[in-house]
């Protein structure tokens, strides 16, 4: 079984900085990709940033130039450095991991989410 655990959310002022971390653990054979999504109240969950096994990275237009995703492949860990935070970045941030487990079955796992609140 595979688990994903996030940490690092909190309350920060407009223009502030936060770093989120996410680790995948359990019966993992290989990670295909990991990413961060967020959901604001009353809105659908949306992609923030993702990184694939080959190192390819994709960002939402709204966070380009402000957020940086990075990954430690050996540790199945991904970080999201968030700079110049804005009130509209407020939401629950979820980590997602996709890959193959030790039985070579595909998994697509979500973490429990961590709250990020940016005050104006």
C-alpha positions as CSV (number, residue, x, y, z in Angstrom):
1,X,0.0,0.0,0.0
2,X,1.2,3.5,-0.8
3,X,0.7,6.6,1.3
4,X,1.2,10.3,0.7
5,X,1.7,12.8,3.5
6,X,2.0,16.5,3.1
7,X,3.3,19.1,5.6
8,X,4.1,22.8,5.7
9,X,0.9,24.7,5.3
10,X,-0.1,27.7,7.5
11,X,-1.1,31.3,7.7
12,X,1.1,33.9,6.0
13,X,0.7,37.6,5.0
14,X,0.4,38.9,1.5
15,X,3.8,38.7,-0.1
16,X,5.0,36.0,2.3
17,X,6.7,32.7,1.7
18,X,5.8,29.1,2.5
19,X,7.3,25.7,1.6
20,X,5.2,22.6,1.4
21,X,6.7,19.1,1.4
22,X,5.2,15.8,0.4
23,X,6.5,12.3,0.8
24,X,5.3,9.1,-0.8
25,X,6.0,5.8,1.0
26,X,5.0,2.2,1.1
27,X,5.2,-0.6,-1.5
28,X,6.5,1.6,-4.3
29,X,8.2,0.2,-7.4
30,X,8.5,3.5,-9.3
31,X,7.1,7.0,-9.2
32,X,5.9,8.3,-12.6
33,X,5.2,11.8,-11.3
34,X,4.3,13.9,-8.3
35,X,2.4,17.2,-8.1
36,X,0.6,19.8,-6.1
37,X,-3.0,20.8,-6.6
38,X,-5.2,23.2,-4.7
39,X,-8.8,23.8,-4.0
40,X,-10.2,27.1,-2.9
41,X,-13.6,27.3,-1.2
42,X,-16.4,26.9,-3.7
43,X,-14.0,26.1,-6.5
44,X,-12.8,23.0,-8.3
45,X,-9.4,21.4,-7.5
46,X,-6.8,22.8,-9.9
47,X,-3.2,21.9,-10.8
48,X,-0.5,24.1,-9.3
49,X,2.7,22.3,-10.3
50,X,3.8,18.9,-11.3
51,X,7.1,17.1,-12.0
52,X,7.5,13.8,-13.9
53,X,10.1,11.1,-13.5
54,X,12.2,12.6,-16.3
55,X,12.3,16.0,-14.5
56,X,9.8,17.7,-16.8
57,X,7.9,20.4,-14.9
58,X,4.5,22.1,-15.5
59,X,3.1,25.1,-13.7
60,X,-0.2,26.8,-13.6
61,X,0.0,30.2,-15.3
62,X,-1.1,31.9,-12.1
63,X,2.0,30.7,-10.1
64,X,4.7,30.9,-12.8
65,X,7.6,32.9,-11.5
66,X,6.5,32.7,-7.9
67,X,6.3,29.0,-7.1
68,X,9.1,26.4,-7.6
69,X,8.5,22.6,-7.5
70,X,11.5,20.3,-6.8
71,X,11.9,16.6,-6.2
72,X,14.2,14.3,-4.4
73,X,13.8,11.1,-6.5
74,X,15.6,8.9,-4.1
75,X,13.3,9.9,-1.3
76,X,10.1,10.1,-3.3
77,X,9.7,13.6,-1.9
78,X,8.5,16.7,-3.6
79,X,8.7,20.3,-2.4
80,X,6.7,23.4,-3.4
81,X,8.5,26.7,-2.6
82,X,5.9,29.5,-2.7
83,X,7.1,33.0,-2.9
84,X,5.2,36.3,-3.2
85,X,2.0,34.7,-2.0
86,X,-1.3,36.4,-2.7
87,X,-4.7,36.1,-1.0
88,X,-5.9,34.3,-4.1
89,X,-3.4,31.5,-3.4
90,X,-5.5,30.6,-0.3
91,X,-6.9,27.0,-0.3
92,X,-6.2,23.4,0.6
93,X,-3.1,22.1,-1.1
94,X,-3.1,18.4,-2.0
95,X,-0.1,16.3,-3.1
96,X,-0.6,13.7,-5.7
97,X,1.6,10.8,-6.6
98,X,1.3,8.4,-9.6
99,X,3.4,5.3,-10.2
100,X,3.6,1.6,-9.9
101,X,3.5,-0.4,-6.7
102,X,5.6,-3.4,-5.9
103,X,3.1,-5.6,-7.7
104,X,3.5,-3.4,-10.8
105,X,0.0,-2.1,-10.4
106,X,-0.7,1.6,-11.2
107,X,-1.5,3.9,-8.3
108,X,-2.8,7.4,-8.2
109,X,-2.8,8.6,-4.6
110,X,-3.8,11.8,-2.9
111,X,-2.6,13.2,0.4
112,X,-5.0,14.5,3.1
113,X,-4.3,18.1,2.2
114,X,-2.7,21.0,4.0
115,X,-4.3,24.5,4.5
116,X,-2.6,27.6,3.1
117,X,-4.1,30.9,4.1
118,X,-2.8,34.2,2.8
119,X,-4.1,37.3,4.6
120,X,-4.3,40.7,2.9
